[in-house]
Amino acid sequence: MKKNVVFFEVRGGSDKGKDGYRPDTMPMVDALKSKGYDAEVIFFEVGKKDEIYEYVKNNAIAYVSRINPGNLKEENEYFDMLRKLCKDGIIPMPHPDAMIGYGAKDALVHLNDTPLVPKDTYAYYDIQTFKENFPKTLAKGQRVLKQNRGSTGEGIWRVQLLHPLSKPVDSLPLDTEIKCTEAKDNHTEIRKLGEFMDFCEQYITGENGMLVDMTFLPRIVEGEIRLLMLYDKPVNVVHKKPAEGGDNFSATLFSGAKYRYDDPSLWKDLVSTFLSEIPMIKQKLGNYDLPLIWTADFILDTDKDGKDKYVLGEINCSCVGFTSQLELAPKVADEIIAIIERAKK
């Protein structure tokens, strides 16, 4: 049996160390080598994709994708190459369509008929539907709009009315004044609804464009809870508390949020609930094998009985890093080997 694992990276980007690699890549390579496997890093270049494809097809048993989508303009060509490798029997970590299914913001819409996601969560793939529906959802209360592209809170907006309604309405007029707070840095803008929707057209147009519209959960001020998963095992829980004050709701470090790392045993209810839902999540998001390293972000809410419940806000799996916990590399290597051995049975 071949025992060579290829790690795909791309040159450049803010996620690289001085050696040109992601800081968490070489620890995984070294950990695999210490366990009797061969491992190497290949930098994807679209001009060499055929050469890379042939080499990996003939020399590797599996690949691990460590490319941040924001660092690769030719993402579709990269994914096409990965699909060909999958058809040739190369074990994917993860499959490119799993990256799309889990990583796209509309994963929430595919799960809005489950206990994890509010039913009034929508995805807009065209401008007309967005402009018809968003004035109706905003009339019912504060909303969060999330673009499919971008990172670190860019294009994620908390939207609320500047002035309370005097009476309930089914839909808001376009001249309604609204407060819009972006998660990138928690800055707030006062706009007219129609003007803001025109501004948001940029998120819908273009390749993979879409907007997700979901209810704002005020308990975000208590913190976002991120589960870091290694395949089907929770590794740790990151409690991300937004900076206090104003309309702040962002849980990114750039916006001033404070992070605390907890053992999963401290979040037993959340962990047990999420693990029990994984088979359903897997089925609804394409039935691909679980990603090697992925995260699920939750926000606290309150159910009709006044008890805490957890609402899924986002899943990430394209290139989840663990640079602040490089001691996890041997565990990651063990999981890579376990995935290979299961696939070859």
Secondary structure, DSSP 8 states (H G I E B T S, - for coil): ---EEEEEE-S-STT--TTSS-TTHHHHHHHHHHTT-EEEEEE--GGGHHHHHHHHHHH-SEEEE---GGG-TTHHHHHHHHHHHHHTT-EEES-HHHHHHHHSTTHHHHTTTSTTS-TT-EEE-SHHHHHHHHHHHHHTS-EEEEESS-STTTTEEEEEESS--SS--SS--TT-EEEEEETTT--EEEEEHHHHHHHHHHHHSSTT--EEEEE--GGGGG-EEEEEEETTEEEEEEEEE--SSTT-----GGGT-EEEEE-GGGGHHHHHHHHHHHHHHHHHTTS----SEEEEEEEEEE-TTS-EEEEEEEEE-SS---GGGGGGHHHHHHHHHHHHHHHT-
